[in-house]
Amino acid sequence: MNIDRKEERFDYDLEKLGIRIKDADQLKVREDVFDEVTLLALYKLVHKKWLSVIGGSISTGKEANVFYGERDGAGVAIKIYRIRTANFNTMSAYIVGDRRFSHVKKNRKDLIFAWTKKEYSNLARALDGGIPVPEPLVWDRNILIMSFIGKDEVPYPHLRNADIGDPDSIYETIVGYIDTLYHKAELVHADLSEFNILYGDKPYLIDMGQSVTLDHPRALQFLMRDIKNINRFFAHRCTVQSDIEVFNAVTGLDTLEP
């Protein structure tokens, strides 16, 4: 079936389910995103009333596409991991060693389903720990539905594009998030940078599929990388602590010297 026919069929099937398409011109139905597995998961979520509107694209990442949606008038973010084109090897590095997913088979589809569940679980743990993150609502196969972080259907900007006003305060806040995530959620973000933080009324951490528990064999390595990324971004904007100082303060270790 060619892409035009696929788009027509997709629109028709959504209409049959009673779901409205918002900004249809922006909802480009690409074969690598809305494959048969994804459509099946989407239909299931619609039938269970988790979605009433699908809107335009919010972002396109290395592994997933995020679309705006609505549920009973409230904005949601629909994250769809691409089964055909997601980086299988990159994902494996974060799944292997995570005791929560030791049973996962090593084929592409099962790994991506596990990754989606992993992000749902990580967001839930972070939220329970008091970290501002999108609230995970439901997941099915390779689709994760979360609360929408933004205003008037426009997502908050990434930290790298935001006017942060008081960088000293924001830096302290984000370092505090790293500490709280470590101690209360028992997680390391593992890909924290100005690309994975939204800034509106405050910073919000996003993209937590790769986040690992503290017993992961590379947890401390990932933690140091997160710290280095944040310090690099703020180094020319405000006074920052050294990488080692932040690392030791978070972990309680004192074996490393500045």
C-alpha positions in Angstrom: 0.0 0.0 0.0 1.5 3.4 -1.0 1.9 6.2 1.6 -1.1 8.2 0.2 -3.4 5.2 0.5 -2.0 4.4 4.0 -2.8 8.0 5.1 -6.3 7.8 3.8 -6.9 4.4 5.5 -5.4 5.7 8.7 -7.7 8.8 8.7 -10.7 6.6 7.8 -10.0 4.1 10.6 -9.6 6.9 13.2 -12.9 8.4 12.1 -14.5 5.0 12.6 -13.2 5.0 16.1 -14.7 8.4 16.8 -11.3 10.1 17.2 -10.7 13.5 15.8 -7.6 14.6 13.9 -6.3 18.0 14.8 -3.9 19.8 12.5 -4.2 17.1 9.9 -1.5 18.7 7.7 1.0 18.3 10.5 0.1 14.7 11.2 2.3 13.1 8.6 1.6 9.3 8.7 5.0 7.8 8.0 5.4 4.1 7.4 8.3 3.9 9.9 6.1 5.4 12.7 2.5 4.1 12.2 3.2 0.5 11.2 0.7 -2.3 11.9 1.9 -2.9 15.5 1.7 0.8 16.3 -1.8 1.1 14.8 -3.0 -1.9 16.8 -1.7 -0.3 20.0 -3.3 3.0 19.1 -6.6 1.5 18.4 -6.5 -0.3 21.8 -5.8 3.0 23.6 -8.6 4.7 21.7 -11.1 2.0 22.5 -10.1 2.3 26.2 -10.8 6.1 26.0 -7.3 7.2 26.6 -7.4 9.3 23.4 -10.0 11.5 21.8 -7.8 13.7 19.6 -4.6 13.2 17.8 -2.7 16.4 16.7 0.5 17.4 15.1 4.1 16.5 15.8 5.7 17.9 18.9 9.2 16.4 18.3 11.1 13.9 16.3 13.9 12.2 18.2 16.5 9.6 17.5 14.3 6.7 18.7 10.7 8.1 18.9 8.2 10.7 17.6 6.0 12.7 20.0 2.6 14.0 19.0 0.1 16.3 20.7 -3.2 14.7 21.7 -6.2 15.2 23.9 -8.1 13.1 26.3 -11.5 14.5 27.3 -10.2 18.0 26.5 -7.0 17.7 28.4 -3.7 17.9 26.5 -1.5 14.8 26.4 1.8 13.8 24.7 1.8 10.7 22.6 5.2 9.2 22.4 5.7 6.5 19.8 8.9 4.5 19.6 9.7 3.5 16.0 10.0 -0.2 15.8 11.7 -0.3 12.4 14.3 2.4 12.8 15.0 2.8 16.5 18.7 2.2 17.5 18.6 -1.4 18.7 22.2 -1.4 20.0 21.9 1.8 21.9 18.8 0.6 23.7 20.4 -2.7 24.6 23.2 -0.9 26.5 20.6 0.5 29.0 18.4 -2.6 29.2 21.2 -5.0 29.9 22.1 -4.8 33.5 18.7 -3.5 34.6 17.3 -6.2 36.9 13.7 -5.1 36.1 14.1 -6.2 32.5 16.4 -9.2 32.8 13.7 -11.4 31.2 13.4 -9.4 28.0 14.2 -11.2 24.8 16.9 -9.7 22.6 14.8 -9.2 19.5 14.0 -5.7 18.3 10.2 -5.6 19.0 10.4 -7.0 22.5 13.2 -4.7 23.4 11.3 -1.6 22.2 8.2 -2.8 24.1 10.3 -3.2 27.2 11.9 0.3 26.6 8.4 1.9 26.5 7.4 0.1 29.8 10.8 1.2 31.3 10.1 4.9 30.5 6.7 4.6 32.0 8.1 3.0 35.2 11.0 5.6 35.4 8.7 8.5 35.0 6.4 7.1 37.7 9.3 6.6 40.1 10.6 10.1 39.4 7.2 11.7 39.9 6.7 9.8 43.2 10.1 11.1 44.3 8.9 14.7 43.7 10.7 15.4 40.4 8.8 17.5 37.9 8.3 15.2 34.9 5.5 14.4 32.6 3.0 12.2 34.4 2.9 8.8 32.8 -0.8 7.8 32.1 -0.7 4.6 30.2 1.5 2.5 27.8 0.8 -0.2 25.3 3.4 -1.9 23.1 5.5 1.0 21.8 3.2 3.9 22.7 3.4 5.9 25.9 0.8 8.5 26.8 1.9 11.3 29.2 0.6 14.6 30.5 1.5 17.5 28.2 4.1 19.9 29.5 3.4 23.2 27.9 0.7 25.8 27.4 -2.0 26.4 24.8 -0.9 23.2 22.9 2.7 24.5 22.6 5.3 22.5 24.5 7.7 24.4 26.8 11.0 25.0 25.1 14.1 22.9 25.8 16.5 24.4 28.3 18.9 25.2 25.5 16.4 27.5 23.8 14.8 29.0 26.9 15.2 32.4 28.6 16.1 31.1 32.0 16.5 34.5 33.7 18.3 33.4 36.8 20.8 30.8 35.8 22.3 30.4 39.3 18.9 29.4 40.7 18.0 27.1 37.8 21.4 25.4 38.1 20.9 24.7 41.8 17.4 23.4 41.0 18.6 20.9 38.4 21.5 19.7 40.6 18.9 19.3 43.3 16.8 17.2 40.9 19.9 14.9 40.2 20.3 14.4 44.0 16.6 13.8 44.6 16.3 11.4 41.6 19.3 9.5 43.1 18.1 9.3 46.7 14.3 9.3 46.5 13.6 7.6 43.1 16.8 5.6 43.2 17.4 6.4 39.6 20.1 8.0 37.4 18.7 9.9 34.4 21.6 8.7 32.2 21.0 11.2 29.4 20.6 14.5 31.2 21.4 17.6 29.2 19.9 20.8 27.9 18.2 18.7 25.3 16.2 16.6 27.8 15.0 19.4 30.1 12.0 21.6 29.3 11.7 25.0 31.0 8.4 26.8 31.7 7.5 27.8 35.2 10.4 25.6 36.3 12.6 22.9 34.8 11.0 19.6 33.8 13.0 16.4 33.2 11.9 14.4 30.1 13.1 11.4 28.0 13.7 8.9 30.8 13.6 5.7 28.8 17.3 5.1 29.3 17.3 6.0 33.1 18.7 3.2 35.3 18.4 2.0 38.8 21.3 2.5 41.2 22.3 -1.2 41.0 22.9 -0.9 37.3 26.6 -1.7 36.7 27.1 1.6 34.8 24.9 3.8 37.1 27.8 5.8 38.5 29.3 6.3 35.1 26.0 7.6 33.8 25.6 9.9 36.8 29.0 11.5 36.2 28.1 12.0 32.6 24.9 13.7 33.6 26.7 16.0 35.9 29.3 16.9 33.3 26.6 17.8 30.8 24.8 20.1 33.2 28.0 21.8 34.3 29.1 22.2 30.7 25.9 24.0 29.9 25.9 26.3 32.9 29.7 27.0 33.1 29.4 30.1 31.0 26.1 31.3 32.5 26.8 31.1 36.3 29.1 29.7 38.9 29.1 25.9 39.0 30.6 23.3 41.3 33.2 21.0 40.0 32.0 17.7 38.5 33.7 15.8 41.4 32.1 18.0 44.1 28.6 17.4 42.7 29.3 13.7 42.2 30.6 13.2 45.8 27.8 15.3 47.3 25.1 13.2 45.5 26.7 9.7 46.1 28.2 10.4 49.6 31.4 9.1 48.3 34.7 10.8 49.2 37.2 8.6 47.5 37.5 11.1 44.6 39.3 14.3 45.0 38.7 17.5 43.1 
